Amino acid sequence: MTKTISLSDEAYDLLKKMKLGKESFSDTIKKLAERGKLSEVLDLYPEIKDEEYEESVKELRKKIDARLKDTII
């Protein structure tokens, strides 16, 4: 079953950056939800300033990339 959801442009862009290769958006969302990181992508922490949020996402992405690199090699 397929459902349609709405995302802000910012949330969509962040989610798109989190996708790996040919991974679907559904797969990406499931992966993030399982790891408890979905809230960081969907901006559920309004107390974090935009700059802090952006830096947090970049740091998270670096950690994920490093873990994936270690897993692949």
C-alpha positions as CSV (number, residue, x, y, z in Angstrom):
1,M,0.0,0.0,0.0
2,T,1.3,3.5,-0.8
3,K,0.5,6.7,1.1
4,T,1.1,10.3,0.1
5,I,2.7,12.6,2.7
6,S,3.7,16.2,2.6
7,L,7.2,17.5,3.4
8,S,8.5,21.0,3.5
9,D,11.2,21.7,0.8
10,E,13.8,21.7,3.5
11,A,12.7,18.3,4.9
12,Y,12.6,16.9,1.4
13,D,16.1,18.1,0.6
14,L,17.5,16.7,3.8
15,L,15.8,13.4,3.3
16,K,17.1,13.3,-0.3
17,K,20.7,13.9,1.0
18,M,20.3,10.9,3.4
19,K,19.3,8.5,0.6
20,L,22.0,6.0,-0.4
21,G,22.4,5.1,-4.0
22,K,19.1,3.6,-5.4
23,E,17.5,3.4,-1.9
24,S,13.9,4.5,-2.0
25,F,12.6,7.3,0.2
26,S,10.6,4.7,2.1
27,D,13.7,2.7,2.8
28,T,15.5,5.8,4.0
29,I,12.7,6.8,6.3
30,K,12.5,3.3,7.8
31,K,16.2,3.2,8.3
32,L,16.2,6.6,10.1
33,A,13.1,5.7,12.2
34,E,14.7,2.5,13.3
35,R,17.8,4.3,14.4
36,G,15.8,7.0,16.2
37,K,17.2,9.8,13.9
38,L,14.1,10.6,11.9
39,S,13.3,13.5,14.2
40,E,16.6,15.2,13.3
41,V,15.6,15.0,9.6
42,L,12.1,16.2,10.0
43,D,13.0,19.2,12.1
44,L,11.2,18.2,15.3
45,Y,13.6,20.2,17.5
46,P,12.5,23.8,17.0
47,E,14.8,25.0,19.8
48,I,17.8,24.2,17.6
49,K,18.9,27.2,15.5
50,D,19.1,26.6,11.7
51,E,22.9,26.8,11.7
52,E,23.1,24.3,14.6
53,Y,20.6,22.0,12.9
54,E,22.5,22.1,9.6
55,E,25.8,21.4,11.3
56,S,24.2,18.5,13.2
57,V,22.9,17.0,10.0
58,K,26.3,17.3,8.4
59,E,28.0,15.6,11.3
60,L,25.4,12.9,11.4
61,R,26.0,12.3,7.7
62,K,29.8,12.0,8.2
63,K,29.2,9.4,10.9
64,I,26.9,7.4,8.8
65,D,29.3,7.6,5.8
66,A,32.2,6.4,8.0
67,R,30.1,3.5,9.4
68,L,29.1,2.5,5.9
69,K,32.7,2.7,4.6
70,D,33.9,0.5,7.5
71,T,31.1,-2.0,6.7
72,I,31.8,-2.1,3.0
73,I,35.6,-2.5,3.3
